[in-house]
């Protein structure tokens, strides 16, 4: 039962972070950039791997949003 609750909470958090990141498209669209669902999944998966390897936790995906919006107008 506890494993089911943990899995549900992780899935709920994943969906919340996914939706937050996909909303960045509203900002990046004016620069001709759009993240696909696949792009967002890769970003979240990479973030999760990095957090796991460093032993850190993050409660939301806000840092991802900040990075995306900070670099969306960059020529690189």
Backbone as CSV, one residue per row, in Angstrom:
resi,resn,N_x,N_y,N_z,CA_x,CA_y,CA_z,C_x,C_y,C_z
1,UNK,0.824,-1.195,0.000,0.000,0.000,0.000,0.870,1.262,0.000
2,UNK,1.908,1.277,0.849,2.786,2.447,0.921,3.465,2.682,-0.420
3,UNK,3.890,1.599,-1.086,4.517,1.746,-2.404,3.549,2.358,-3.416
4,UNK,2.282,1.982,-3.323,1.275,2.539,-4.231,1.104,4.031,-3.998
5,UNK,1.103,4.441,-2.740,0.966,5.859,-2.403,2.182,6.628,-2.886
6,UNK,3.383,6.081,-2.654,4.608,6.737,-3.116,4.611,6.886,-4.630
7,UNK,4.221,5.837,-5.332,4.173,5.868,-6.794,3.172,6.914,-7.278
8,UNK,2.013,6.967,-6.630,0.995,7.952,-6.993,1.515,9.371,-6.783
9,UNK,2.158,9.616,-5.650,2.677,10.948,-5.351,3.772,11.342,-6.335
10,UNK,4.653,10.411,-6.682,5.702,10.699,-7.661,5.111,11.013,-9.025
11,UNK,4.104,10.239,-9.416,3.450,10.451,-10.705,2.736,11.803,-10.728
12,UNK,2.100,12.146,-9.625,1.413,13.429,-9.524,2.411,14.575,-9.611
13,UNK,3.537,14.457,-8.924,4.578,15.480,-8.970,5.150,15.587,-10.382
14,UNK,5.371,14.449,-11.035,5.890,14.443,-12.402,4.952,15.218,-13.327
15,UNK,3.652,14.943,-13.216,2.676,15.630,-14.064,2.654,17.126,-13.777
16,UNK,2.778,17.489,-12.513,2.786,18.906,-12.137,4.003,19.615,-12.736
17,UNK,5.171,18.997,-12.604,6.394,19.578,-13.166,6.282,19.636,-14.686
18,UNK,5.786,18.572,-15.293,5.610,18.529,-16.747,4.744,19.699,-17.216
19,UNK,3.612,19.896,-16.568,2.705,20.976,-16.964,3.335,22.347,-16.759
20,UNK,4.086,22.505,-15.673,4.775,23.780,-15.430,5.786,24.079,-16.531
21,UNK,6.536,23.067,-16.934,7.559,23.268,-17.961,6.913,23.526,-19.318
22,UNK,5.868,22.804,-19.641,5.208,22.984,-20.937,4.621,24.392,-21.046
23,UNK,4.266,24.989,-19.926,3.734,26.356,-19.939,4.797,27.379,-20.333
24,UNK,6.052,27.007,-20.254,7.128,27.904,-20.705,6.990,28.225,-22.185
25,UNK,6.282,27.376,-22.926,6.087,27.620,-24.355,5.394,28.955,-24.611
26,UNK,4.595,29.406,-23.658,3.930,30.695,-23.818,4.956,31.822,-23.892
27,UNK,6.040,31.706,-23.132,7.097,32.721,-23.125,8.041,32.524,-24.308
28,UNK,8.417,31.282,-24.567,9.431,31.006,-25.591,8.893,31.124,-27.014
29,UNK,7.597,31.050,-27.161,6.983,31.109,-28.499,7.367,32.390,-29.234
30,UNK,7.464,33.499,-28.508,7.798,34.767,-29.171,9.223,34.773,-29.722
31,UNK,10.042,33.802,-29.308,11.410,33.671,-29.830,11.514,32.538,-30.846
32,UNK,10.364,31.992,-31.233,10.340,30.924,-32.222,10.716,29.561,-31.660
33,UNK,10.605,29.415,-30.351,10.975,28.154,-29.702,9.748,27.498,-29.091
34,UNK,9.703,26.174,-29.191,8.605,25.428,-28.583,9.128,24.073,-28.135
35,UNK,8.899,23.751,-26.878,9.280,22.442,-26.351,8.172,21.440,-26.656
36,UNK,8.550,20.307,-27.220,7.578,19.240,-27.453,7.420,18.436,-26.165
37,UNK,6.420,17.571,-26.136,6.241,16.696,-24.975,7.495,15.853,-24.747
38,UNK,8.086,15.378,-25.848,9.303,14.565,-25.751,10.449,15.382,-25.152
39,UNK,10.588,16.637,-25.581,11.634,17.510,-25.037,11.478,17.676,-23.526
40,UNK,10.247,17.925,-23.097,9.985,18.144,-21.672,10.294,16.880,-20.875
41,UNK,9.893,15.728,-21.396,10.176,14.465,-20.706,11.677,14.248,-20.563
42,UNK,12.436,14.551,-21.617,13.893,14.396,-21.553,14.509,15.345,-20.532
43,UNK,14.020,16.578,-20.491,14.527,17.545,-19.519,14.259,17.060,-18.096
44,UNK,13.045,16.604,-17.839,12.685,16.135,-16.499,13.481,14.889,-16.131
45,UNK,13.618,13.952,-17.061,14.383,12.732,-16.786,15.845,13.051,-16.485
46,UNK,16.424,13.967,-17.254,17.817,14.364,-17.026,17.964,15.038,-15.669
47,UNK,17.014,15.896,-15.330,17.023,16.549,-14.017,16.956,15.509,-12.903
48,UNK,16.079,14.522,-13.054,15.938,13.482,-12.032,17.228,12.688,-11.857
49,UNK,17.894,12.375,-12.955,19.170,11.649,-12.884,20.210,12.494,-12.165
50,UNK,20.289,13.771,-12.520,21.265,14.669,-11.883,20.993,14.805,-10.388
51,UNK,19.729,14.940,-10.020,19.382,15.051,-8.600,19.739,13.775,-7.851
52,UNK,19.455,12.644,-8.463,19.744,11.361,-7.826,21.246,11.166,-7.639
53,UNK,22.027,11.495,-8.650,23.480,11.321,-8.569,24.109,12.244,-7.537
54,UNK,23.524,13.424,-7.366,24.096,14.377,-6.411,23.485,14.242,-5.017
55,UNK,22.479,13.383,-4.884,21.854,13.172,-3.583,20.950,14.321,-3.163
56,UNK,20.503,15.103,-4.120,19.644,16.251,-3.828,18.188,15.903,-4.120
57,UNK,17.305,16.703,-3.560,15.887,16.591,-3.884,15.390,17.968,-4.302
58,UNK,14.341,17.971,-5.075,13.722,19.214,-5.515,12.223,18.984,-5.454
59,UNK,11.509,19.922,-4.897,10.081,19.725,-4.684,9.208,20.207,-5.838
60,UNK,9.779,20.968,-6.732,9.025,21.404,-7.903,10.000,21.639,-9.044
61,UNK,9.478,21.944,-10.193,10.346,22.128,-11.348,10.661,23.573,-11.653
62,UNK,10.533,24.431,-10.678,10.696,25.861,-10.935,12.077,26.224,-11.463
63,UNK,13.101,25.524,-11.068,14.446,25.847,-11.559,14.526,25.599,-13.063
64,UNK,13.839,24.574,-13.532,13.814,24.294,-14.971,13.187,25.481,-15.704
65,UNK,12.065,25.963,-15.191,11.384,27.101,-15.815,12.287,28.324,-15.848
66,UNK,12.990,28.563,-14.776,13.881,29.725,-14.703,15.007,29.618,-15.729
67,UNK,15.560,28.437,-15.881,16.636,28.234,-16.863,16.104,28.443,-18.281
68,UNK,14.950,27.873,-18.568,14.365,28.000,-19.907,14.085,29.460,-20.236
69,UNK,13.460,30.174,-19.317,13.120,31.572,-19.603,14.355,32.466,-19.629
70,UNK,15.388,32.099,-18.886,16.615,32.905,-18.894,17.366,32.782,-20.216
71,UNK,17.303,31.612,-20.848,18.080,31.376,-22.065,17.262,31.413,-23.356
72,UNK,15.954,31.583,-23.271,15.135,31.489,-24.488,15.418,32.603,-25.492
73,UNK,15.957,33.721,-25.034,16.268,34.805,-25.968,17.741,34.825,-26.370
74,UNK,18.469,33.803,-25.960,19.889,33.702,-26.273,20.089,33.253,-27.725
75,UNK,21.097,33.786,-28.392,21.355,33.331,-29.764,21.927,31.912,-29.806
76,UNK,22.282,31.352,-28.663,22.846,30.006,-28.618,21.770,29.050,-28.248
